[in-house]
Amino acid sequence: MSLEKLKKLVTRNEKIAMLTCYDATFAKLSEAAGIDVLLVGDSLGMVLQGAENTLSVSMQDMEYHTTSVAAGVTNSCIMTDMPVGSYEQDKETALLNAKKLMAAGADIVKIEGGGDIVHIARHLIDQGIPVCAHLGFTPQSVVQLGGYRIQGKTDESAHGIMEDAIEMDKIGVSFVLLEMVPAVLAKQITESIKAPTIGIGAGVDCDGQVLVIQDLLGIYTGPASKKPEDFKSPRFTKNFLAEQHSIQAAIQAYVTEVKNKNFPSAQHSY
């Protein structure tokens, strides 16, 4: 599933199904279930390491898990998050770390933010590194954003996200991932740029959808330091395992609902 093949899916008006993955076993299982893109997400800091956010995840963590996922993949595209501190300082540091992730098995890297990050993305692309721009709620900026909050609710905020998406599109990013933004804004961005959009908490009109696999299976109960009963799942998640007999069937159900435009529904959107 090359980047060109993924873009052809969008041309045919077929949705892209993306799911996080952190090891070879789930990579093999997810690919068999029909997942188009496996995202080696820095969300592993939360769902694997038990932290409250993604800020403690290292480059070594991302290289290790990318290598593990690549070992279980035959056809699926692999996207890997560049962790906090690996790309923001300067473009040469970003390029060095992006090359490490590509060598580990990534087909494309994902970086968070717009504004000053645009020139970082441009440099990576100029050097032959495919890039996905992550806009809206950006987990690596959770402290600055004041917690896990929807972005783009005000006219000013929505305009900023739109402008960042347009700028990222102009420099040639392969995808724009939109997290926790109003569905109407995500639809406007999708219609305004050439790059395919991937949504998570951004409505059904994006060109594709992504979920964290632990959320898809309904097994994530918050950071290790807190009681499971105190955790409330985000609005955009859905437990696909609840009505299925196996993990593979749950992933297949997710793929089907994404492709049929049944997920996310209004109750999973903002």
BAKERO-21245 format. One record per atom (N, C-alpha, C): z, x, y. Coordinates in steps of 0.02 Angstrom, whole numbers, padded with zeros to 5 digits, always signed. Layout:
REM BAKERO-21245
ZXY...
***
This chain:
REM BAKERO-21245
+00000+00043-00060+00000+00000+00000+00000+00045+00062-00060+00067+00082-00066+00110+00140-00056+00070+00204-00049+00106+00259-00042+00074+00324-00103+00032+00340-00162+00057+00320-00223+00019+00333-00225-00045+00293-00201-00042+00231-00199-00102+00189-00150-00154+00217-00095-00128+00245-00046-00173+00276-00076-00208+00336-00114-00172+00375-00147-00202+00434-00199-00253+00413-00231-00241+00355-00279-00290+00330-00246-00355+00308-00184-00349+00283-00146-00410+00267-00138-00453+00329-00121-00421+00384-00112-00457+00447-00178-00487+00470-00232-00450+00462-00298-00476+00481-00315-00538+00441-00292-00540+00378-00304-00599+00335-00251-00653+00346-00208-00643+00396-00154-00690+00411-00104-00696+00353-00095-00641+00317-00045-00638+00263+00016-00599+00289+00074-00628+00279+00135-00597+00303+00153-00534+00263+00184-00487+00296+00209-00426+00264+00282-00437+00243+00297-00422+00180+00365-00429+00155+00397-00359+00150+00450-00348+00189+00484-00284+00191+00557-00294+00170+00585-00244+00136+00654-00249+00112+00684-00179+00113+00748-00175+00132+00780-00109+00130+00789-00086+00058+00790-00020+00050+00798+00008-00017+00827+00078-00009+00869+00098-00057+00905+00161-00050+00903+00204-00113+00873+00179-00168+00872+00218-00229+00811+00200-00271+00799+00240-00323+00739+00232-00365+00740+00167-00405+00798+00148-00430+00803+00087-00471+00781+00025-00432+00808+00016-00372+00790-00042-00332+00719-00035-00303+00696+00027-00293+00627+00037-00270+00579+00011-00323+00590+00029-00384+00547+00008-00440+00550-00068-00449+00610-00096-00445+00620-00167-00453+00587-00206-00396+00597-00183-00335+00569-00217-00276+00493-00215-00275+00466-00159-00294+00393-00153-00297+00364-00202-00348+00396-00206-00406+00374-00252-00458+00378-00325-00435+00425-00338-00390+00434-00407-00365+00386-00424-00308+00346-00376-00286+00295-00390-00236+00310-00368-00165+00361-00327-00155+00377-00302-00087+00322-00255-00063+00300-00265-00002+00247-00223+00027+00273-00157+00055+00331-00161+00090+00359-00102+00123+00433-00096+00105+00452-00036+00084+00522-00022+00071+00550+00017+00130+00601-00010+00161+00632+00023+00219+00695+00060+00197+00692+00126+00201+00752+00166+00189+00789+00165+00256+00834+00119+00262+00867+00105+00326+00931+00144+00336+00946+00160+00398+01011+00191+00411+01067+00139+00405+01048+00077+00388+01096+00026+00369+01137+00048+00309+01114+00100+00274+01152+00127+00218+01222+00148+00239+01229+00165+00303+01295+00183+00328+01345+00126+00320+01319+00065+00326+01362+00007+00319+01366-00018+00247+01308-00028+00216+01308-00060+00150+01323-00013+00092+01312+00052+00101+01328+00100+00048+01390+00141+00063+01398+00161+00127+01453+00206+00145+01515+00168+00170+01508+00104+00185+01565+00064+00206+01585+00069+00278+01543+00099+00320+01559+00108+00391+01547+00042+00429+01571+00040+00491+01563-00020+00532+01496-00022+00567+01461+00034+00569+01395+00036+00601+01354+00093+00570+01297+00108+00601+01252+00158+00573+01261+00228+00604+01310+00236+00648+01313+00296+00689+01334+00360+00652+01362+00352+00593+01384+00411+00555+01332+00438+00507+01275+00404+00502+01224+00424+00454+01188+00488+00477+01178+00534+00432+01149+00599+00448+01077+00604+00425+01043+00657+00448+00976+00672+00424+00977+00686+00349+01028+00720+00326+01034+00736+00255+01038+00672+00214+01075+00623+00239+01079+00558+00205+01010+00527+00199+00973+00527+00254+00908+00494+00255+00857+00531+00211+00859+00597+00211+00814+00635+00168+00830+00621+00094+00894+00621+00077+00914+00610+00008+00891+00541-00017+00905+00490+00022+00888+00422+00000+00812+00410+00002+00777+00442+00047+00704+00436+00047+00674+00467-00016+00699+00525-00035+00677+00556-00097+00691+00512-00157+00750+00481-00157+00769+00437-00213+00723+00377-00218+00708+00346-00161+00664+00288-00160+00593+00308-00181+00569+00363-00155+00501+00386-00171+00492+00397-00246+00546+00416-00280+00543+00429-00352+00527+00366-00392+00544+00308-00363+00534+00245-00399+00474+00205-00377+00433+00234-00332+00378+00197-00302+00310+00221-00326+00266+00173-00339+00197+00189-00357+00150+00169-00302+00160+00108-00275+00112+00081-00227+00143+00062-00159+00205+00042-00158+00235+00017-00096+00237+00070-00042+00230+00049+00021+00236+00093+00078+00311+00106+00091+00328+00167+00108+00398+00185+00123+00405+00199+00198+00450+00163+00230+00468+00174+00299+00540+00200+00301+00553+00253+00340+00620+00281+00343+00645+00283+00415+00707+00262+00424+00739+00266+00489+00754+00339+00507+00741+00357+00569+00767+00420+00596+00837+00405+00622+00888+00439+00596+00957+00422+00614+00974+00444+00685+01028+00417+00711+01050+00433+00778+01060+00509+00784+01036+00537+00840+01042+00608+00852+00986+00650+00825+00938+00619+00790+00884+00657+00759+00819+00658+00799+00816+00619+00854+00753+00615+00891+00760+00604+00966+00818+00583+00990+00824+00563+01060+00824+00622+01109+00848+00681+01087+00859+00737+01133+00793+00764+01162+00746+00779+01118+00683+00807+01141+00630+00796+01088+00567+00800+01107+00512+00783+01063+00503+00833+01006+00520+00896+01017+00511+00945+00964+00563+00936+00909+00625+00919+00929+00676+00904+00879+00656+00842+00839+00629+00793+00873+00605+00732+00841+00551+00748+00790+00503+00790+00810+00448+00807+00766+00473+00845+00704+00518+00893+00714+00546+00930+00658+00579+00884+00607+00619+00837+00632+00654+00792+00587+00608+00740+00555+00559+00718+00593+00510+00671+00565+00472+00703+00507+00454+00766+00516+00418+00802+00463+00462+00809+00400+00527+00818+00409+00572+00821+00352+00572+00756+00312+00572+00700+00348+00572+00635+00315+00505+00621+00281+00451+00642+00313+00385+00633+00282+00381+00676+00218+00408+00736+00221+00408+00780+00162+00451+00751+00106+00502+00713+00124+00545+00682+00074+00512+00622+00041+00458+00596+00071+00423+00541+00040+00407+00482+00084+00427+00485+00148+00412+00430+00194+00338+00428+00212+00312+00367+00221+00244+00358+00246+00243+00346+00321+00300+00325+00347+00306+00308+00418+00379+00314+00437+00394+00335+00499+00463+00338+00522+00476+00285+00574+00538+00262+00579+00557+00211+00628+00607+00240+00677+00594+00229+00741+00640+00252+00793+00659+00192+00837+00719+00194+00865+00745+00138+00903+00739+00149+00978+00723+00095+01013+00724+00095+01086+00655+00103+01118+00653+00084+01183+00593+00093+01223+00608+00142+01279+00579+00130+01338+00594+00173+01396+00577+00245+01382+00627+00289+01387+00617+00360+01377+00595+00379+01306+00607+00334+01258+00589+00348+01189+00513+00344+01179+00477+00312+01225+00405+00305+01219+00371+00374+01214+00393+00422+01256+00360+00488+01254+00376+00525+01190+00434+00510+01160+00451+00539+01095+00403+00511+01042+00394+00445+01043+00349+00413+00995+00278+00439+01004+00257+00448+01066+00189+00472+01080+00178+00541+01050+00228+00584+01057+00222+00652+01030+00216+00651+00954+00256+00610+00922+00253+00605+00849+00184+00581+00827+00159+00530+00860+00094+00502+00842+00039+00554+00854+00042+00590+00910-00007+00641+00925-00008+00696+00872+00049+00706+00839+00054+00757+00787+00042+00728+00717+00018+00666+00714-00001+00637+00650+00054+00602+00612+00110+00587+00645+00165+00552+00613+00161+00477+00630+00150+00434+00582+00150+00361+00596+00220+00339+00617+00223+00294+00667+00287+00273+00696+00292+00197+00699+00352+00172+00682+00370+00103+00695+00422+00102+00751+00409+00063+00803+00456+00057+00859+00503-00001+00846+00568+00011+00851+00619-00039+00839+00647-00061+00907+00636-00125+00924+00656-00152+00989+00700-00214+00981+00728-00237+01037+00775-00293+01035+00844-00266+01025+00880-00294+00975+00945-00264+00958+00932-00200+00920+00959-00145+00944+00950-00080+00912+01019-00056+00888+01030-00056+00822+01097-00041+00795+01126+00026+00818+01084+00076+00830+01110+00140+00852+01140+00137+00922+01125+00083+00959+01152+00074+01026+01205+00019+01028+01236+00006+00971+01282-00050+00965+01340-00045+01014+01363+00016+01027+01420+00025+01073+01399+00007+01144+01341+00033+01166+01316+00019+01233+01299-00055+01242+01277-00087+01188+01257-00158+01192+01317-00205+01187+01376-00177+01174+01436-00218+01171+01444-00257+01107+01416-00231+01052+01422-00265+00988+01356-00293+00964+01361-00330+00909+01301-00359+00878+01283-00424+00913+01241-00418+00963+01224-00476+01005+01148-00484+01011+01126-00546+01015+01056-00561+01025+01032-00531+01091+00972-00505+01091+00943-00474+01151+00883-00516+01175+00866-00510+01239+00808-00546+01266+00822-00618+01286+00885-00635+01297+00902-00704+01315+00888-00718+01389+00896-00667+01431+00882-00677+01503+00810-00658+01517+00783-00682+01573+00714-00665+01592+00706-00590+01599+00755-00557+01630+00750-00485+01641+00750-00447+01575+00794-00466+01530+00798-00433+01466+00735-00445+01425+00711-00506+01424+00650-00523+01387+00591-00484+01414+00587-00478+01481+00532-00441+01512+00535-00368+01492+00595-00340+01489+00603-00270+01469+00580-00257+01398+00598-00302+01353+00577-00294+01283+00502-00301+01276+00473-00349+01312+00401-00358+01312+00366-00295+01338+00390-00268+01393+00359-00208+01422+00363-00149+01374+00421-00141+01342+00428-00087+01293+00379-00095+01235+00372-00157+01212+00325-00170+01157+00254-00154+01177+00234-00172+01237+00167-00158+01261+00155-00084+01268+00205-00048+01295+00198+00025+01303+00193+00060+01235+00235+00038+01188+00232+00067+01121+00165+00053+01088+00140-00007+01099+00074-00025+01071+00019+00018+01100+00023+00031+01164-00029+00071+01198-00034+00142+01170+00023+00170+01151+00021+00239+01126+00004+00243+01052-00001+00184+01019-00026+00184+00951+00025+00179+00895+00083+00149+00908+00130+00140+00853+00099+00095+00799+00119+00106+00737+00091+00068+00681+00122-00001+00675+00186-00008+00694+00221-00071+00691+00272-00075+00748+00291-00136+00765+00346-00148+00810+00395-00194+00774+00455-00169+00762+00506-00210+00730+00550-00241+00784+00559-00307+00779+00597-00345+00829+00659-00374+00795+00718-00353+00819+00780-00376+00788+00821-00418+00837+00843-00476+00813+00888-00520+00849+00864-00535+00921+00803-00561+00925+00776-00584+00988+00755-00657+00979+00752-00696+01033+00731-00766+01027+00662-00772+00995+00653-00821+00952+00590-00830+00917+00531-00837+00965+00542-00871+01021+00488-00881+01069+00465-00814+01099+00512-00768+01111+00494-00702+01137+00457-00662+01085+00480-00664+01023+00446-00628+00969+00375-00653+00960+00365-00718+00966+00298-00747+00961+00253-00721+01017+00280-00719+01078+00242-00695+01135+00223-00622+01127+00269-00581+01102+00254-00510+01091+00201-00502+01037+00209-00539+00983+00161-00536+00928+00090-00552+00951+00085-00600+00996+00020-00621+01022-00007-00574+01076+00036-00529+01101+00017-00487+01158-00002-00415+01138+00014-00395+01077+00001-00326+01057-00042-00323+00994-00073-00266+00983-00115-00256+00924-00074-00237+00863-00021-00198+00873+00020-00176+00817+00053-00236+00783+00055-00238+00716+00091-00292+00682+00165-00291+00698+00195-00349+00704+00267-00354+00717+00304-00372+00653+00363-00344+00646+00408-00359+00590+00471-00388+00619+00492-00445+00595+00551-00478+00624+00611-00476+00578+00670-00474+00609+00733-00487+00575+00777-00523+00625+00785-00587+00615+00818-00629+00665+00773-00639+00725+00707-00644+00714+00659-00650+00769+00608-00705+00757+00623-00751+00712+00578-00807+00702+00522-00794+00653+00486-00848+00635+00435-00846+00582+00368-00822+00607+00358-00815+00672+00292-00799+00698+00276-00724+00700+00323-00682+00680+00307-00611+00674+00259-00601+00616+00225-00544+00615+00176-00531+00562+00208-00515+00495+00272-00501+00495+00308-00488+00434+00383-00496+00444+00420-00491+00390+00493-00499+00392+00527-00443+00354+00588-00427+00374+00628-00378+00337+00700-00404+00331+00730-00388+00275+00801-00403+00263+00833-00342+00231+00898-00337+00239+00938-00288+00202+00949-00317+00132+00936-00278+00081+00938-00305+00013+01007-00333-00005+01060-00303+00020+01127-00330+00006+01136-00399+00037+01103-00412+00093+01105-00479+00123+01064-00528+00083+01006-00506+00059+00963-00548+00017+00999-00570-00047+01041-00525-00073+01078-00540-00134+01146-00573-00122+01165-00577-00058+01229-00609-00041+01290-00570-00063+01285-00503-00064+01341-00463-00090+01374-00420-00037+01349-00420+00024+01381-00380+00076+01437-00420+00108+01496-00390+00111+01555-00426+00138+01588-00387+00195+01549-00346+00230+01575-00312+00288+01598-00241+00273+01622-00205+00324+01644-00136+00314+01703-00131+00267+01710-00072+00236+01761-00061+00186+01831-00071+00214+01840-00062+00279+01906-00066+00310+01930-00137+00322+01885-00186+00311+01903-00255+00326+01901-00299+00264+01940-00353+00265+01943-00399+00209+01878-00439+00204+01853-00450+00143+01791-00488+00134+01794-00557+00166+01853-00589+00164+01859-00657+00191+01852-00659+00267+01858-00601+00299+01851-00599+00371+01779-00589+00394+01734-00579+00346+01664-00565+00362+01623-00629+00364+01581-00634+00415+01534-00689+00421+01463-00662+00424+01421-00684+00378+01352-00659+00375+01314-00677+00438+01270-00633+00462+01229-00648+00520+01185-00709+00507+01166-00743+00559+01127-00804+00555+01060-00792+00520+01031-00733+00529+00963-00722+00503+00961-00705+00429+01018-00700+00395+01018-00682+00325+01014-00745+00280+00994-00733+00218+00992-00788+00169+01005-00758+00100+01047-00792+00062+01063-00771-00007+01010-00800-00054+00962-00759-00072+00908-00781-00116+00928-00779-00190+00984-00745-00205+01006-00740-00274+01042-00804-00297+01067-00842-00250+01108-00901-00266+01071-00951-00311+01005-00956-00303+00967-01005-00341+00921-00972-00393+00932-00909-00407+00889-00873-00454+00930-00845-00512+00895-00824-00564+00929-00800-00624+00934-00724-00629+00900-00689-00583+00902-00616-00585+00888-00588-00516+00902-00524-00507+00889-00491-00444+00814-00490-00430+00773-00475-00481+00701-00473-00470+00675-00541-00450+00700-00594-00481+00679-00662-00463+00699-00678-00391+00757-00654-00370+00780-00666-00301+00734-00632-00251+00714-00570-00267+00668-00533-00223+00600-00567-00222+00577-00590-00280+00514-00626-00284+00516-00690-00242+00573-00725-00243+00581-00786-00203+00576-00770-00129+00606-00715-00109+00602-00692-00039+00530-00678-00020+00494-00641-00062+00424-00626-00049+00384-00690-00042+00394-00736-00087+00357-00800-00085+00371-00838-00021+00434-00842-00002+00451-00880+00059+00425-00847+00122+00423-00780+00123+00394-00745+00180+00319-00757+00183+00285-00749+00126+00213-00757+00124+00192-00828+00140+00233-00877+00119+00218-00948+00132+00243-00972+00200+00273-00926+00238+00298-00941+00305+00356-00992+00304+00393-00992+00249+00451-01036+00244+00516-01000+00263+00512-00933+00265+00569-00893+00288+00545-00844+00340+00581-00839+00396+00643-00875+00413+00629-00946+00438+00674-00991+00424+00670-01059+00452+00705-01059+00519+00707-01117+00551+00739-01122+00616+00813-01103+00612+00846-01118+00556+00917-01103+00550+00931-01029+00545+00880-00989+00530+00887-00917+00525+00861-00881+00587+00844-00919+00639+00814-00891+00699+00855-00908+00760+00839-00875+00815+00876-00885+00879+00830-00918+00930
***
